[in-house]
Amino acid sequence: MPESRLYPARLSFLGPKTATETNARRPDVEEHRVLGPSFTTMTQLKDKIQNALDESRMLILGAEILLGFEFTAAFEEGFKHLSIASQNLNLGALVLMLITVALLISPAAFHQLTEEGQDSVALHQFTTHVMEMALLPFAFALGANVYLPAVAINGTITGVIFGVTITFLALVFWYGPVLLRRKHKDTRQTVKVMTSDEGQTVAGHTPLHDKIRQVLTEARVIIPGNQALLGFQFAIILQAGFRELAPWLKWIHLACLSLIALSTVLLLTPAAYHRIVEQGEETEHFYRVAHIMVICSLPPLAVGICGDFVLVVYKLTETRSAALVTAGLMLSIFGVLWFGYPWYRRNRAEHLIARPA
């Protein structure tokens, strides 16, 4: 067997690489080279995708806490004592956090709808870009939520100082490394895109074990948001602000609560099915069940979130048209991120050509 097949990546101190060694690369890895005393690191595509999904779980766990607070705040007794600016800021933070949640959940929809559970470079790139975008509204929503207790404790100036400081620190820690990476981009060679021998982007065939692991991870990405919303929806019924709502708003809330509960049941179904029916065995049929349950859980989740968003907007504006239009726009954002864009990518001719037969 040629040496290039046994050692496709040779460290620089072992001597110059031959042309054969340079071209011999594994198709399921991405190669990074650094000038100077160099070394090569290779990460399998399936591991990169799993890491991205795990990182999405970390972000969604933080987002759910703020989302629950922002939904509940408008119905608390002390909320009416806040200034109009603070109330509007809470609404703005809620909008930003809903966008964050929509972005963080969108890779699950992209993976199951566009890639049909297969690993691909496009999925990894999409997940990375989505997480980069989600951190921006997350940072500003976090700063807005810190502003509210600070202004209640010691006035507007204190609130601005704390809110701006937290937002600034979040942006520095989250985006600072990105800026440094781009600044020093000229010190390293261009990252090699994972391609097959024919030059096409590699996608699938993902082993069944990895497909099941990833779809269950994607379910765990979505479930925390459901938990936060269900907690808000059950608790709000006992608050004084809810009793003041018009009957039609109470019916909307009941419908939304039912939809979120349905979404939660669907997301928990794979776990029950795996234990009871499959006895813990990994089968293609179980993957199909989990795949369908994750996809089917997203429409009731989107409608349930945006329906309760109607309550919050109406509570602040007391205008039915404003509440319905704003919620409709938010629902369209969820629809585009979770279904529109994945279906668009799935049906693109270029994407279909790139997918292996």
Buried (B, 14 or more C-beta within 10 A) or exposed (E): EEEBEEEBBBEBEEEEBEEEBEEBBBEBBBBBBBEEEEEBEEEBBBEBBBEBBEBBBEBBBBBBEBBBBBBBBBBBEEBEEBEEEBBEBBBBBBBBBBBBBBBBBBBBBBBBBBBBBBBBBBBBEBBBEBBEBBBBBBBBBBBBBBBBEBBBEEEEEBBBEBBEEBBEBBBEEBBEEEEEEEEEEEEBEEEEEBEEEEEEBBBEEBEBEBBBBBBBBBBBBBBBBBBBBBBBBEBBEEBEBBEEBEEEBBEBBEBBBEBBBBBBBBBBBBBEBBEEEBEEEBEEEBBEBBBBBBBBBBBBBBBBBBBBBBBBBBBBBEEBEBBEEBBEEBBEBBBBBBBBBBBEBBEEEEBEEBBEE
